[in-house]
């Protein structure tokens, strides 16, 4: 299927987006119920089987949006929501972090006292790097 995407501003180029049918990987996983109902996914993506990595990424995204917007702006984590997410979902990986308020400040690059998805993703990247370092350290 091809979709034409007209330029959004005067003089902006037009784009053609090609969508290909997803072929399930032999070890694929079904998309979660929440993921299937996500307005962010095309119907083709929502109905297909996902690989283990794709399912893991979807889970990370869903966890953010499950906690974001309960208190402050929808789609952002307040300090309270951040602490709740850490206590529920990251108790082992974040046990040595210390003060969660300070950790949140270090992630909050625009200093608005809330974490947007990109700022949360920085935390996920930091934790993934810590896991990698630990695995490399064990091999030596």
N, C-alpha and C positions, 0 to 999 in steps of 0.2 A: 504494500500500500504506500502511496506517496501523498504527502500533504504539502501544499505550497504555503510558505510562511512569508507574507508580504513584509516589507520593511516597515518598522514601527514609526520611523521619523522620516521627514523629507530627506531624500537622498540616501537613505539606508538601503543596503542590499537586501534582496529577497533570498530566501533559502528554501530548499526542498528537503524535507525530512523523509527518509525511507525507514519504514518499520518492517522488521523481519519477524517471522514466526519463531518463537523460542522453542528449541528442541530440548526436551528434558535430558539432563545428565543422568546416567544410570544410577547414581547414588543421590538423586534429587529428593527434595523435601517439599511438601505442600506449603504454600503460603498460608500464614496464619489467618484466622477469621478477620482480625483487625486489618491485616494487610490487604485481604481481598476486598474489603469495603473502603479502602483508602481512596480519597478523591485524587491523590497524587499519581496513582498508577493507571495506565491504560487498561481497558478490559482484557486485552491480550496478555499483558503482564500479570494481571490479577488472577487469570484462570490457568496459568501455566505452572508447571513444577519447577522449583528452584533448586540450585545446587546448595550444598552445605554452607558455602561462603555467602552466597546471595541471601540465604535465610538468616544467617548471622547478622548481616548488615541490616536487613529488614527489622530484626529484633532490636538492634541498637537504636534505630530510628523510632520504633514504636515505644520503647521504654522512655525516650526523651519526651515524646508527645503525650504519653500517659501522665507524666508528672507536670509538664509545662502548662501553665495557664490555670491551674487550680486556684491560685491566689492572685497574681499580678496579671500582666498582659498575656493574652493567649499566644502560645508559641515561644514563650521565654520561661526560664526557671528563676524564681525568686530565691533568696537565701534559704528560706524554709523548704521550698520544693527541692532545691539542690541537696540539702542535708537529708531529706527524706529519701531521695533517689540513692544517695551514697549509702545510707544505712540499710536500705532494702536490697539494693542491687550490687553494691561494691564493698561489702563489709570486709572482705579478705584483702583485696588489692589496695584499699585505702586505709587500712588499719594503722599504718605508721605515718600517715600524712600530718597528723597533729591538728592544728586549728583549721576547721573547715571554712571559717569566714576568711581567713588569710588565703586559703587555696582558691576560694571563689574569686577573691580580688585579683589573684594572679592570672586567672582565666578570663576575667572580664576586661577585655582589651579596650572597649569603648567606655568603660567606667560608668555604665548606667545602672549598676547594682542589680542587674539581671543577666542571665546567660542565654544568648541566642544559640541556635543549633551549631553554628560554626565554632563558637566558644566551647560548647560541650564537646564537640568533635576533637578539639585540641586535647581535652582531658583523655578521651579514648585513645588518641595517638600516644600521649605520654605513658599511659598504662600499658599499651601494646609494646612500646619501646622497653619499658621496665621488664616485661615478661621475656622479651627477646634477650635482653642482657643477662637475665637470670639463666635462661637456657644455654646461652653461649658460655657463661661462667661455669656451668656444671660440666660441660664437655672438656674443659681444660684439666 
